[in-house]
């Protein structure tokens, strides 16, 4: 008895079926991309913001450390 995985692999071996599945999935992929597009940009800007905040904190800590050595 074949498993579901083997049946799916056998089903997708046909090039025509593979193309049809891709054509059916394209609109769904576009809808998902359009929904998460804004969130992806927000995530990128958030990461950049965190990077610069961490750099600023590191700079301030090094400056405080340097000043304490002078005293």
PDB file of N, CA, C and O in Angstrom, chain B, residues numbered from 101:
ATOM      1  N   UNK B 101       0.844  -1.183   0.000  1.00  0.00           N
ATOM      2  CA  UNK B 101       0.000   0.000   0.000  1.00  0.00           C
ATOM      3  C   UNK B 101       0.888   1.245   0.000  1.00  0.00           C
ATOM      4  O   UNK B 101       1.818   1.353   0.798  1.00  0.00           O
ATOM      5  N   UNK B 102       0.593   2.171  -0.893  1.00  0.00           N
ATOM      6  CA  UNK B 102       1.395   3.382  -1.018  1.00  0.00           C
ATOM      7  C   UNK B 102       0.996   4.391   0.051  1.00  0.00           C
ATOM      8  O   UNK B 102      -0.166   4.493   0.446  1.00  0.00           O
ATOM      9  N   UNK B 103       1.991   5.120   0.496  1.00  0.00           N
ATOM     10  CA  UNK B 103       1.696   6.186   1.448  1.00  0.00           C
ATOM     11  C   UNK B 103       1.189   7.408   0.687  1.00  0.00           C
ATOM     12  O   UNK B 103       1.278   7.475  -0.539  1.00  0.00           O
ATOM     13  N   UNK B 104       0.666   8.354   1.424  1.00  0.00           N
ATOM     14  CA  UNK B 104       0.157   9.586   0.808  1.00  0.00           C
ATOM     15  C   UNK B 104       1.289  10.333   0.126  1.00  0.00           C
ATOM     16  O   UNK B 104       1.109  10.911  -0.946  1.00  0.00           O
ATOM     17  N   UNK B 105       2.444  10.315   0.748  1.00  0.00           N
ATOM     18  CA  UNK B 105       3.611  11.003   0.177  1.00  0.00           C
ATOM     19  C   UNK B 105       3.979  10.406  -1.174  1.00  0.00           C
ATOM     20  O   UNK B 105       4.206  11.135  -2.140  1.00  0.00           O
ATOM     21  N   UNK B 106       4.036   9.096  -1.238  1.00  0.00           N
ATOM     22  CA  UNK B 106       4.376   8.430  -2.501  1.00  0.00           C
ATOM     23  C   UNK B 106       3.328   8.699  -3.574  1.00  0.00           C
ATOM     24  O   UNK B 106       3.665   8.879  -4.745  1.00  0.00           O
ATOM     25  N   UNK B 107       2.072   8.725  -3.181  1.00  0.00           N
ATOM     26  CA  UNK B 107       1.001   9.008  -4.132  1.00  0.00           C
ATOM     27  C   UNK B 107       1.118  10.424  -4.674  1.00  0.00           C
ATOM     28  O   UNK B 107       0.944  10.648  -5.872  1.00  0.00           O
ATOM     29  N   UNK B 108       1.413  11.383  -3.797  1.00  0.00           N
ATOM     30  CA  UNK B 108       1.569  12.777  -4.238  1.00  0.00           C
ATOM     31  C   UNK B 108       2.774  12.937  -5.153  1.00  0.00           C
ATOM     32  O   UNK B 108       2.696  13.638  -6.162  1.00  0.00           O
ATOM     33  N   UNK B 109       3.864  12.308  -4.821  1.00  0.00           N
ATOM     34  CA  UNK B 109       5.065  12.387  -5.663  1.00  0.00           C
ATOM     35  C   UNK B 109       4.788  11.783  -7.035  1.00  0.00           C
ATOM     36  O   UNK B 109       5.193  12.336  -8.057  1.00  0.00           O
ATOM     37  N   UNK B 110       4.107  10.661  -7.051  1.00  0.00           N
ATOM     38  CA  UNK B 110       3.767  10.027  -8.322  1.00  0.00           C
ATOM     39  C   UNK B 110       2.815  10.909  -9.133  1.00  0.00           C
ATOM     40  O   UNK B 110       2.930  11.002 -10.355  1.00  0.00           O
ATOM     41  N   UNK B 111       1.886  11.546  -8.449  1.00  0.00           N
ATOM     42  CA  UNK B 111       0.922  12.432  -9.110  1.00  0.00           C
ATOM     43  C   UNK B 111       1.614  13.638  -9.728  1.00  0.00           C
ATOM     44  O   UNK B 111       1.253  14.066 -10.824  1.00  0.00           O
ATOM     45  N   UNK B 112       2.613  14.191  -9.029  1.00  0.00           N
ATOM     46  CA  UNK B 112       3.289  15.394  -9.504  1.00  0.00           C
ATOM     47  C   UNK B 112       4.431  15.113 -10.483  1.00  0.00           C
ATOM     48  O   UNK B 112       5.101  16.046 -10.925  1.00  0.00           O
ATOM     49  N   UNK B 113       4.658  13.868 -10.821  1.00  0.00           N
ATOM     50  CA  UNK B 113       5.697  13.538 -11.799  1.00  0.00           C
ATOM     51  C   UNK B 113       5.320  14.027 -13.196  1.00  0.00           C
ATOM     52  O   UNK B 113       6.193  14.328 -14.009  1.00  0.00           O
ATOM     53  N   UNK B 114       4.033  14.103 -13.468  1.00  0.00           N
ATOM     54  CA  UNK B 114       3.562  14.554 -14.771  1.00  0.00           C
ATOM     55  C   UNK B 114       3.785  16.062 -14.888  1.00  0.00           C
ATOM     56  O   UNK B 114       3.374  16.824 -14.012  1.00  0.00           O
ATOM     57  N   UNK B 115       4.433  16.490 -15.969  1.00  0.00           N
ATOM     58  CA  UNK B 115       4.781  17.907 -16.160  1.00  0.00           C
ATOM     59  C   UNK B 115       3.539  18.778 -16.336  1.00  0.00           C
ATOM     60  O   UNK B 115       3.511  19.911 -15.856  1.00  0.00           O
ATOM     61  N   UNK B 116       2.515  18.267 -17.015  1.00  0.00           N
ATOM     62  CA  UNK B 116       1.291  19.047 -17.220  1.00  0.00           C
ATOM     63  C   UNK B 116       0.580  19.317 -15.897  1.00  0.00           C
ATOM     64  O   UNK B 116       0.094  20.422 -15.659  1.00  0.00           O
ATOM     65  N   UNK B 117       0.526  18.327 -15.064  1.00  0.00           N
ATOM     66  CA  UNK B 117      -0.119  18.498 -13.757  1.00  0.00           C
ATOM     67  C   UNK B 117       0.679  19.477 -12.913  1.00  0.00           C
ATOM     68  O   UNK B 117       0.099  20.303 -12.209  1.00  0.00           O
ATOM     69  N   UNK B 118       1.999  19.394 -12.975  1.00  0.00           N
ATOM     70  CA  UNK B 118       2.849  20.309 -12.221  1.00  0.00           C
ATOM     71  C   UNK B 118       2.617  21.754 -12.668  1.00  0.00           C
ATOM     72  O   UNK B 118       2.545  22.656 -11.834  1.00  0.00           O
ATOM     73  N   UNK B 119       2.501  21.975 -13.975  1.00  0.00           N
ATOM     74  CA  UNK B 119       2.230  23.322 -14.492  1.00  0.00           C
ATOM     75  C   UNK B 119       0.856  23.817 -14.044  1.00  0.00           C
ATOM     76  O   UNK B 119       0.697  24.984 -13.685  1.00  0.00           O
ATOM     77  N   UNK B 120      -0.133  22.923 -14.069  1.00  0.00           N
ATOM     78  CA  UNK B 120      -1.480  23.309 -13.636  1.00  0.00           C
ATOM     79  C   UNK B 120      -1.500  23.689 -12.159  1.00  0.00           C
ATOM     80  O   UNK B 120      -2.162  24.652 -11.771  1.00  0.00           O
ATOM     81  N   UNK B 121      -0.784  22.944 -11.348  1.00  0.00           N
ATOM     82  CA  UNK B 121      -0.723  23.258  -9.917  1.00  0.00           C
ATOM     83  C   UNK B 121      -0.051  24.609  -9.704  1.00  0.00           C
ATOM     84  O   UNK B 121      -0.493  25.394  -8.865  1.00  0.00           O
ATOM     85  N   UNK B 122       1.007  24.887 -10.452  1.00  0.00           N
ATOM     86  CA  UNK B 122       1.678  26.189 -10.347  1.00  0.00           C
ATOM     87  C   UNK B 122       0.747  27.318 -10.746  1.00  0.00           C
ATOM     88  O   UNK B 122       0.723  28.361 -10.092  1.00  0.00           O
ATOM     89  N   UNK B 123      -0.025  27.123 -11.815  1.00  0.00           N
ATOM     90  CA  UNK B 123      -0.957  28.161 -12.265  1.00  0.00           C
ATOM     91  C   UNK B 123      -2.060  28.405 -11.239  1.00  0.00           C
ATOM     92  O   UNK B 123      -2.506  29.539 -11.064  1.00  0.00           O
ATOM     93  N   UNK B 124      -2.494  27.362 -10.573  1.00  0.00           N
ATOM     94  CA  UNK B 124      -3.524  27.516  -9.544  1.00  0.00           C
ATOM     95  C   UNK B 124      -2.957  28.222  -8.321  1.00  0.00           C
ATOM     96  O   UNK B 124      -3.658  28.999  -7.673  1.00  0.00           O
ATOM     97  N   UNK B 125      -1.701  27.961  -8.003  1.00  0.00           N
ATOM     98  CA  UNK B 125      -1.098  28.533  -6.798  1.00  0.00           C
ATOM     99  C   UNK B 125      -0.640  29.977  -6.978  1.00  0.00           C
ATOM    100  O   UNK B 125      -0.475  30.684  -5.984  1.00  0.00           O
ATOM    101  N   UNK B 126      -0.430  30.440  -8.213  1.00  0.00           N
ATOM    102  CA  UNK B 126       0.058  31.803  -8.441  1.00  0.00           C
ATOM    103  C   UNK B 126      -0.856  32.870  -7.845  1.00  0.00           C
ATOM    104  O   UNK B 126      -0.358  33.756  -7.150  1.00  0.00           O
ATOM    105  N   UNK B 127      -2.169  32.832  -8.082  1.00  0.00           N
ATOM    106  CA  UNK B 127      -3.023  33.868  -7.470  1.00  0.00           C
ATOM    107  C   UNK B 127      -2.996  33.818  -5.942  1.00  0.00           C
ATOM    108  O   UNK B 127      -3.033  34.857  -5.282  1.00  0.00           O
ATOM    109  N   UNK B 128      -2.934  32.627  -5.393  1.00  0.00           N
ATOM    110  CA  UNK B 128      -2.876  32.496  -3.941  1.00  0.00           C
ATOM    111  C   UNK B 128      -1.581  33.079  -3.404  1.00  0.00           C
ATOM    112  O   UNK B 128      -1.582  33.751  -2.373  1.00  0.00           O
ATOM    113  N   UNK B 129      -0.486  32.829  -4.087  1.00  0.00           N
ATOM    114  CA  UNK B 129       0.802  33.378  -3.657  1.00  0.00           C
ATOM    115  C   UNK B 129       0.798  34.896  -3.756  1.00  0.00           C
ATOM    116  O   UNK B 129       1.349  35.569  -2.885  1.00  0.00           O
ATOM    117  N   UNK B 130       0.190  35.444  -4.792  1.00  0.00           N
ATOM    118  CA  UNK B 130       0.100  36.899  -4.925  1.00  0.00           C
ATOM    119  C   UNK B 130      -0.740  37.512  -3.814  1.00  0.00           C
ATOM    120  O   UNK B 130      -0.395  38.570  -3.287  1.00  0.00           O
ATOM    121  N   UNK B 131      -1.823  36.868  -3.459  1.00  0.00           N
ATOM    122  CA  UNK B 131      -2.673  37.374  -2.379  1.00  0.00           C
ATOM    123  C   UNK B 131      -1.907  37.373  -1.064  1.00  0.00           C
ATOM    124  O   UNK B 131      -1.948  38.356  -0.323  1.00  0.00           O
ATOM    125  N   UNK B 132      -1.217  36.291  -0.770  1.00  0.00           N
ATOM    126  CA  UNK B 132      -0.442  36.205   0.473  1.00  0.00           C
ATOM    127  C   UNK B 132       0.662  37.250   0.477  1.00  0.00           C
ATOM    128  O   UNK B 132       0.885  37.904   1.496  1.00  0.00           O
ATOM    129  N   UNK B 133       1.351  37.420  -0.635  1.00  0.00           N
ATOM    130  CA  UNK B 133       2.428  38.412  -0.717  1.00  0.00           C
ATOM    131  C   UNK B 133       1.885  39.817  -0.505  1.00  0.00           C
ATOM    132  O   UNK B 133       2.484  40.607   0.225  1.00  0.00           O
ATOM    133  N   UNK B 134       0.766  40.137  -1.128  1.00  0.00           N
ATOM    134  CA  UNK B 134       0.184  41.467  -0.967  1.00  0.00           C
ATOM    135  C   UNK B 134      -0.264  41.722   0.470  1.00  0.00           C
ATOM    136  O   UNK B 134      -0.230  42.860   0.936  1.00  0.00           O
ATOM    137  N   UNK B 135      -0.676  40.686   1.162  1.00  0.00           N
ATOM    138  CA  UNK B 135      -1.110  40.850   2.550  1.00  0.00           C
ATOM    139  C   UNK B 135       0.069  41.071   3.495  1.00  0.00           C
ATOM    140  O   UNK B 135      -0.047  41.842   4.448  1.00  0.00           O
ATOM    141  N   UNK B 136       1.193  40.414   3.252  1.00  0.00           N
ATOM    142  CA  UNK B 136       2.314  40.524   4.191  1.00  0.00           C
ATOM    143  C   UNK B 136       3.380  41.511   3.743  1.00  0.00           C
ATOM    144  O   UNK B 136       4.375  41.698   4.442  1.00  0.00           O
ATOM    145  N   UNK B 137       3.194  42.144   2.594  1.00  0.00           N
ATOM    146  CA  UNK B 137       4.171  43.087   2.044  1.00  0.00           C
ATOM    147  C   UNK B 137       4.489  44.200   3.034  1.00  0.00           C
ATOM    148  O   UNK B 137       5.658  44.483   3.295  1.00  0.00           O
ATOM    149  N   UNK B 138       3.466  44.828   3.580  1.00  0.00           N
ATOM    150  CA  UNK B 138       3.651  45.920   4.533  1.00  0.00           C
ATOM    151  C   UNK B 138       4.375  45.434   5.788  1.00  0.00           C
ATOM    152  O   UNK B 138       5.261  46.120   6.299  1.00  0.00           O
ATOM    153  N   UNK B 139       4.008  44.276   6.277  1.00  0.00           N
ATOM    154  CA  UNK B 139       4.623  43.752   7.489  1.00  0.00           C
ATOM    155  C   UNK B 139       6.100  43.411   7.265  1.00  0.00           C
ATOM    156  O   UNK B 139       6.916  43.554   8.176  1.00  0.00           O
ATOM    157  N   UNK B 140       6.439  42.967   6.069  1.00  0.00           N
ATOM    158  CA  UNK B 140       7.847  42.699   5.762  1.00  0.00           C
ATOM    159  C   UNK B 140       8.663  43.984   5.803  1.00  0.00           C
ATOM    160  O   UNK B 140       9.772  43.993   6.337  1.00  0.00           O
ATOM    161  N   UNK B 141       8.125  45.079   5.242  1.00  0.00           N
ATOM    162  CA  UNK B 141       8.823  46.359   5.295  1.00  0.00           C
ATOM    163  C   UNK B 141       8.937  46.860   6.728  1.00  0.00           C
ATOM    164  O   UNK B 141       9.983  47.378   7.121  1.00  0.00           O
ATOM    165  N   UNK B 142       7.874  46.711   7.511  1.00  0.00           N
ATOM    166  CA  UNK B 142       7.931  47.124   8.912  1.00  0.00           C
ATOM    167  C   UNK B 142       8.992  46.335   9.671  1.00  0.00           C
ATOM    168  O   UNK B 142       9.714  46.893  10.497  1.00  0.00           O
ATOM    169  N   UNK B 143       9.084  45.058   9.395  1.00  0.00           N
ATOM    170  CA  UNK B 143      10.092  44.226  10.042  1.00  0.00           C
ATOM    171  C   UNK B 143      11.501  44.673   9.662  1.00  0.00           C
ATOM    172  O   UNK B 143      12.390  44.698  10.513  1.00  0.00           O
ATOM    173  N   UNK B 144      11.712  45.019   8.412  1.00  0.00           N
ATOM    174  CA  UNK B 144      13.032  45.503   7.974  1.00  0.00           C
ATOM    175  C   UNK B 144      13.397  46.809   8.666  1.00  0.00           C
ATOM    176  O   UNK B 144      14.518  46.960   9.152  1.00  0.00           O
ATOM    177  N   UNK B 145      12.462  47.753   8.714  1.00  0.00           N
ATOM    178  CA  UNK B 145      12.744  49.028   9.372  1.00  0.00           C
ATOM    179  C   UNK B 145      12.951  48.847  10.875  1.00  0.00           C
ATOM    180  O   UNK B 145      13.781  49.531  11.474  1.00  0.00           O
ATOM    181  N   UNK B 146      12.208  47.941  11.478  1.00  0.00           N
ATOM    182  CA  UNK B 146      12.374  47.658  12.901  1.00  0.00           C
ATOM    183  C   UNK B 146      13.777  47.112  13.172  1.00  0.00           C
ATOM    184  O   UNK B 146      14.424  47.506  14.141  1.00  0.00           O
ATOM    185  N   UNK B 147      14.240  46.208  12.317  1.00  0.00           N
ATOM    186  CA  UNK B 147      15.584  45.654  12.493  1.00  0.00           C
ATOM    187  C   UNK B 147      16.655  46.718  12.316  1.00  0.00           C
ATOM    188  O   UNK B 147      17.628  46.745  13.070  1.00  0.00           O
ATOM    189  N   UNK B 148      16.492  47.593  11.336  1.00  0.00           N
ATOM    190  CA  UNK B 148      17.445  48.691  11.163  1.00  0.00           C
ATOM    191  C   UNK B 148      17.438  49.616  12.376  1.00  0.00           C
ATOM    192  O   UNK B 148      18.493  50.043  12.845  1.00  0.00           O
ATOM    193  N   UNK B 149      16.252  49.922  12.876  1.00  0.00           N
ATOM    194  CA  UNK B 149      16.126  50.771  14.051  1.00  0.00           C
ATOM    195  C   UNK B 149      16.831  50.141  15.249  1.00  0.00           C
ATOM    196  O   UNK B 149      17.566  50.825  15.961  1.00  0.00           O
ATOM    197  N   UNK B 150      16.621  48.864  15.475  1.00  0.00           N
ATOM    198  CA  UNK B 150      17.282  48.175  16.585  1.00  0.00           C
ATOM    199  C   UNK B 150      18.796  48.160  16.408  1.00  0.00           C
ATOM    200  O   UNK B 150      19.533  48.334  17.378  1.00  0.00           O
ATOM    201  N   UNK B 151      19.260  47.957  15.199  1.00  0.00           N
ATOM    202  CA  UNK B 151      20.692  47.954  14.930  1.00  0.00           C
ATOM    203  C   UNK B 151      21.310  49.295  15.311  1.00  0.00           C
ATOM    204  O   UNK B 151      22.345  49.332  15.976  1.00  0.00           O
ATOM    205  N   UNK B 152      20.684  50.398  14.894  1.00  0.00           N
ATOM    206  CA  UNK B 152      21.227  51.717  15.207  1.00  0.00           C
ATOM    207  C   UNK B 152      21.119  52.038  16.695  1.00  0.00           C
ATOM    208  O   UNK B 152      21.999  52.701  17.244  1.00  0.00           O
ATOM    209  N   UNK B 153      20.070  51.585  17.348  1.00  0.00           N
ATOM    210  CA  UNK B 153      19.943  51.787  18.795  1.00  0.00           C
ATOM    211  C   UNK B 153      21.054  51.034  19.524  1.00  0.00           C
ATOM    212  O   UNK B 153      21.657  51.573  20.452  1.00  0.00           O
ATOM    213  N   UNK B 154      21.324  49.816  19.121  1.00  0.00           N
ATOM    214  CA  UNK B 154      22.387  49.033  19.762  1.00  0.00           C
ATOM    215  C   UNK B 154      23.741  49.682  19.519  1.00  0.00           C
ATOM    216  O   UNK B 154      24.579  49.713  20.421  1.00  0.00           O
ATOM    217  N   UNK B 155      23.970  50.200  18.318  1.00  0.00           N
ATOM    218  CA  UNK B 155      25.224  50.912  18.054  1.00  0.00           C
ATOM    219  C   UNK B 155      25.350  52.157  18.927  1.00  0.00           C
ATOM    220  O   UNK B 155      26.434  52.447  19.434  1.00  0.00           O
ATOM    221  N   UNK B 156      24.261  52.891  19.107  1.00  0.00           N
ATOM    222  CA  UNK B 156      24.296  54.087  19.942  1.00  0.00           C
ATOM    223  C   UNK B 156      24.586  53.723  21.392  1.00  0.00           C
ATOM    224  O   UNK B 156      25.368  54.404  22.055  1.00  0.00           O
ATOM    225  N   UNK B 157      23.978  52.677  21.882  1.00  0.00           N
ATOM    226  CA  UNK B 157      24.223  52.235  23.258  1.00  0.00           C
ATOM    227  C   UNK B 157      25.674  51.794  23.418  1.00  0.00           C
ATOM    228  O   UNK B 157      26.311  52.117  24.421  1.00  0.00           O
ATOM    229  N   UNK B 158      26.199  51.068  22.449  1.00  0.00           N
ATOM    230  CA  UNK B 158      27.598  50.652  22.497  1.00  0.00           C
ATOM    231  C   UNK B 158      28.525  51.860  22.508  1.00  0.00           C
ATOM    232  O   UNK B 158      29.490  51.890  23.272  1.00  0.00           O
ATOM    233  N   UNK B 159      28.247  52.847  21.677  1.00  0.00           N
ATOM    234  CA  UNK B 159      29.042  54.067  21.640  1.00  0.00           C
ATOM    235  C   UNK B 159      29.002  54.780  22.991  1.00  0.00           C
ATOM    236  O   UNK B 159      30.037  55.224  23.489  1.00  0.00           O
ATOM    237  N   UNK B 160      27.816  54.892  23.583  1.00  0.00           N
ATOM    238  CA  UNK B 160      27.697  55.555  24.884  1.00  0.00           C
ATOM    239  C   UNK B 160      28.434  54.784  25.975  1.00  0.00           C
ATOM    240  O   UNK B 160      29.084  55.388  26.828  1.00  0.00           O
ATOM    241  N   UNK B 161      28.340  53.474  25.955  1.00  0.00           N
ATOM    242  CA  UNK B 161      29.040  52.671  26.959  1.00  0.00           C
ATOM    243  C   UNK B 161      30.551  52.800  26.814  1.00  0.00           C
ATOM    244  O   UNK B 161      31.263  52.905  27.812  1.00  0.00           O
ATOM    245  N   UNK B 162      31.041  52.793  25.589  1.00  0.00           N
ATOM    246  CA  UNK B 162      32.479  52.963  25.382  1.00  0.00           C
ATOM    247  C   UNK B 162      32.931  54.352  25.821  1.00  0.00           C
ATOM    248  O   UNK B 162      34.019  54.507  26.376  1.00  0.00           O
ATOM    249  N   UNK B 163      32.112  55.341  25.578  1.00  0.00           N
ATOM    250  CA  UNK B 163      32.441  56.705  25.990  1.00  0.00           C
ATOM    251  C   UNK B 163      32.476  56.828  27.516  1.00  0.00           C
ATOM    252  O   UNK B 163      33.369  57.469  28.070  1.00  0.00           O
ATOM    253  N   UNK B 164      31.510  56.216  28.187  1.00  0.00           N
ATOM    254  CA  UNK B 164      31.487  56.238  29.654  1.00  0.00           C
ATOM    255  C   UNK B 164      32.686  55.477  30.201  1.00  0.00           C
ATOM    256  O   UNK B 164      33.316  55.918  31.163  1.00  0.00           O
ATOM    257  N   UNK B 165      33.001  54.346  29.600  1.00  0.00           N
ATOM    258  CA  UNK B 165      34.139  53.546  30.041  1.00  0.00           C
ATOM    259  C   UNK B 165      35.445  54.324  29.861  1.00  0.00           C
ATOM    260  O   UNK B 165      36.316  54.278  30.729  1.00  0.00           O
ATOM    261  N   UNK B 166      35.584  55.024  28.762  1.00  0.00           N
ATOM    262  CA  UNK B 166      36.788  55.809  28.499  1.00  0.00           C
ATOM    263  C   UNK B 166      36.901  56.966  29.496  1.00  0.00           C
ATOM    264  O   UNK B 166      37.998  57.270  29.964  1.00  0.00           O
ATOM    265  N   UNK B 167      35.789  57.606  29.821  1.00  0.00           N
ATOM    266  CA  UNK B 167      35.812  58.720  30.771  1.00  0.00           C
ATOM    267  C   UNK B 167      36.142  58.245  32.181  1.00  0.00           C
ATOM    268  O   UNK B 167      36.824  58.946  32.929  1.00  0.00           O
ATOM    269  N   UNK B 168      35.662  57.059  32.547  1.00  0.00           N
ATOM    270  CA  UNK B 168      35.939  56.564  33.893  1.00  0.00           C
ATOM    271  C   UNK B 168      37.414  56.177  34.045  1.00  0.00           C
ATOM    272  O   UNK B 168      37.951  56.236  35.151  1.00  0.00           O
ATOM    273  N   UNK B 169      38.073  55.786  32.955  1.00  0.00           N
ATOM    274  CA  UNK B 169      39.495  55.460  33.024  1.00  0.00           C
ATOM    275  C   UNK B 169      40.335  56.720  33.217  1.00  0.00           C
ATOM    276  O   UNK B 169      41.408  56.668  33.819  1.00  0.00           O
ATOM    277  N   UNK B 170      39.849  57.848  32.709  1.00  0.00           N
ATOM    278  CA  UNK B 170      40.590  59.096  32.848  1.00  0.00           C
ATOM    279  C   UNK B 170      40.546  59.626  34.274  1.00  0.00           C
ATOM    280  O   UNK B 170      41.459  60.331  34.702  1.00  0.00           O
ATOM    281  N   UNK B 171      39.495  59.294  35.009  1.00  0.00           N
ATOM    282  CA  UNK B 171      39.376  59.788  36.387  1.00  0.00           C
ATOM    283  C   UNK B 171      40.194  58.965  37.284  1.00  0.00           C
ATOM    284  O   UNK B 171      40.232  59.216  38.488  1.00  0.00           O
TER     285      UNK B 171
END
